[in-house]
Structures are given as structure tokens and as C-alpha cells.
Amino acid sequence: IKLSPKEPSSYHNIGNTHAAMGRFDEAIQNYKRAIELKSDYVPSHFMLGRAFLRNGDKASAIEQYNVLKGLDPSAAKLLLDEISK
């Protein structure tokens, strides 16, 4: 992040690390930061939806699904499949 503070993938990758450790609040913060830098950053919208779901916030996961429908319908479908489980 020090080298590329404006690169959304840096925050996305940190979010992935937190999510893998089960630290979903921290993951959510990093995915949101990536999206602040690039509002149409599909990977972070998708993973943000998953993190919300794992954190017990289905309503916010559905919000990310709705965003993804307009950005990448195939990613939206994958998230919807997880929400529907």
C-alpha cells in the first residue's frame, strides 16, 4: 500500500487475507477501500458480498449482488448462488 496507495488491488488482496483468517470486519473495510478507489472493481464487490454473507449480513450481500448485476452478470450469478445456499 505504501508503494501503490491508489491501487485497488492492494486493498483487495489485504481484504482476501483478512477473509481467509476469518476477520470479516477487516476484510469488509479493505474491500470498501478498494471500491472507493475504483467504483466498478468487480472482484471487490464480489468478495465484499461474500464477506458480508460470512459476517451474517445477508441484506448487504444482496446489495452487492444488485451492484454486480450491472457490472458483471456472471459474477452476480455466482454471488447469488452463495446467498441462496
N, C-alpha and C positions, 0 to 999 in steps of 0.2 A: 504494500500500500504506500510505503514511503516513496518507492520508485515510480509508481503509476497511480496517484491518488484519484485520477479521473477515469480509471479503467473499471467498468462494472464487473468484469470477470474476476478481478481481485477480490471484491466483496462477495461475489457469488461463491467463489472457492472457499473462502473463510466460512460462509454460511453452510456449505456442504460439510466442512469439517465439524462444525458445531452440531449439525443434524446427525452426523454419524456417531457422535458421542452422546446423543440423546438430549442435547442442550438446545431445545427448540426455541426458547425465547431469544437466545443469542443468534441462532440461525435466522429467525424472522427479522431481527434488526439488520443483519447483513444483507439479506435478500432485498429488503426495503431500500437500503442504501444503494444497492446496485440499480434498482428500478428508478431511484431518484436521479441517477446519473444517465440512465437510458430507459426511458419510459416504456419502450417496446421490447425490452430484453426478455425474450420468451423463456430462456432457461430459469431466470429468477422468478418470473411469475409462476411457472410450473412448480418449482421447488418451494416457493412461498406457500402455494396452495397445499402442498404435501405437509409442510411444517405446521401450518395451521391445523390440518386434519390430525396430525400426530399429537398436537397440543390440545386437542379436544374442541377446537373452534371450527365446527363444520360450516357455519354461516360465512365465515371469512374465506374458507376454502372454496365455497360456491362463488363468492365474489371474484376470486382469481380465475375460476372456471369461466365466468362470464367475460372477463377481460381477455382470456386466451381465445375464446370463440372468435373474436375479431382479429386476433394476431396470428393464430396458428390453430386451425380447427383440429388437426391431428393431435397436437399437444393437449388441447381442450378435452378431446375424447379420452385420452389416457388418464387425465386428472379426474374426469367424471367417473371413469371405471373404478378408480380408487375411492372416490367419495361414495359410490353406490355399494361398496362392499359392506 
